[in-house]
Amino acid sequence: MEVPRRPQPSSFTLPLPKPSSSSSATTKEKDGDETFSSEEDANVFVDETNTSTHVRLSSQDSFSDEGKKKDTEEEEEEEKMKKTLEEEAADKERAAQRQLLAVEEFVQSERNYLRLLQVSTVTIRSNLNKLQPPPAGLDDMFLFIEEVMDVSSRLLSLMDQRQPEDPLYLQSLCESFLSLSADIEASYKEYLSNYSNVTVLENSYKQKEMLWDDIVRVIKASAPEVNATSLTFFLVMPVQRIARYPLLLQTIQKHTDRQHPAYALLEHTAHTSIALNCRINEYKRFREVADKYKKTETLSMKDKMNRLNTHSIAKKTARLSQQIKHETGIKPKLVDEEFDALEGFFFVLEHGILQLLENVETYLLHLKGFLSCRTEDFDLDLDGEKAPICYKEISTALRQWILPTCAKRVRKMMLLPLLALKDLLLGPRNLIRKRLDKLLDYEMIETKTTLSYEEQGVVNTYRTMNTLLLSELPQFNSLALQLIWSLLGSFSCVQKDLASDMQTLFLSFAQQLPKSSLCPSAFWEWAEAAVLDEARKLETLCRSVEETLNAPSSQVLAAYNFTARGNHEVSMRAGEAVRVLEAKDKRGNPEWSLVEAGGGKRGYVPSNYLTMMPIGGSAGSHPPF
């Protein structure tokens, strides 16, 4: 029996599916001939069927909505990821642009910096030298700037090997800076340590109004593109540039991705530039301390007395007391074996330099004395003899050419460097002396737990001077020792050249000299015999001349006969020559004279019995003895 269909609710839009025949058959087979007893039961069945169908359709709708929602979320997620990727790509592009701008700023600022230095060093400097008169000490203002320009030019040439757009340009820039970091430090630290002298010189120019007006006029005419009114406008640029390197490199690092292949190298370069600045500043501070304490003042006793005050007297008294305690063993001295070794070696070098300088000065003095003897100017009437003529020509060549050239070279290659080295000893010597004073002050406050501002300054000064000497004194000792060896080598070369020139000179006259054909052994045997023979002749001649010069020009004669009256007297005849031994007797009486008469007899005779007569003179009236 067919069940009538129930109308569907208005809210339900989908048609109710009919039950399949298989389902009806199955129901019939399951329930047999069972039939519904009433229409109400049939309606209940239909309601249950519609309810289950409605539930199934609602579930299908919910699943469909969830799927659509999920798809929408996935699409939104994809769009968000796409947008994020696009933003990241844009950020990377902007970072790359900023990095490129930072790199270009580094390169372009270096180029402009070098150009302005060249303007100041070449154009302005040459124009200032044309002033009449040129500013005093102008070249001192440009000390070490050539080294700064050289290292900057080399850095630019290395960076210009690639274009900034090249992916490997950043790596090339870092490698260029690192390869020149030692040269950058060496050139800039000397320039910066000398910069205080630049400001002092410029201030001295400003004191002279006319000179300063001329300087400003030259600067403006030489560099009209910049609004410069002083030399320090240009000369301060290295001071600013070395401090700007870390900032530029850190700016490049800020805009560089950490995943960049050259990021680690860039970071290392930035740290190197910072460390480089620290070392330069430390060196500058050391130099300021050294310049302060190595200066020597020539003060009169009055000036020294005027400088005395209670503070200086107390400080010097405390130092003297501390020194006495060290010497007497009351208080142990602070020992620094490293510094003591350096100090001892320095004083050995100082003694050697002063001794070598004294020897060179003595050598030149003797050479000057030899050259002052102009033997060739004397005419010895030997024009007819060949050998003396050769000797005269040799002496002339030695005095006028060979020895003056040798003296000039020794003065230039030995004396002047030694004098300069002697002046350089003054700075380390003063620093060593000042260090001892500061060490004595430091020892008196070393054990204190709390220090005043002044005491902390004493500690800092001692440590700075000690560190400076420990770092600089070994270099000074090494360089001074190298210079001494170099000077000794130069002196050896001068002596070798002198011997070679003299040998060449003598060989040119050798054929004209006697016995020049003999073999060396025979020649030296002849030369020795000739020298000894001539020496004997010279000795005989000297003795003869001496006897002639010492011979008396007059003689003493007996004016009267005298007969001895005792053993202490001697007899003599008138006209007999006697030799007066003493013109008085033992009591000092000048009336009696001790004489030696003929036969060698000695005795006293009256002084008025003697008379003097010139040798070779005629007999006659002569003055009494």
Disulfide bonds with the S-S distance in Angstrom:
none
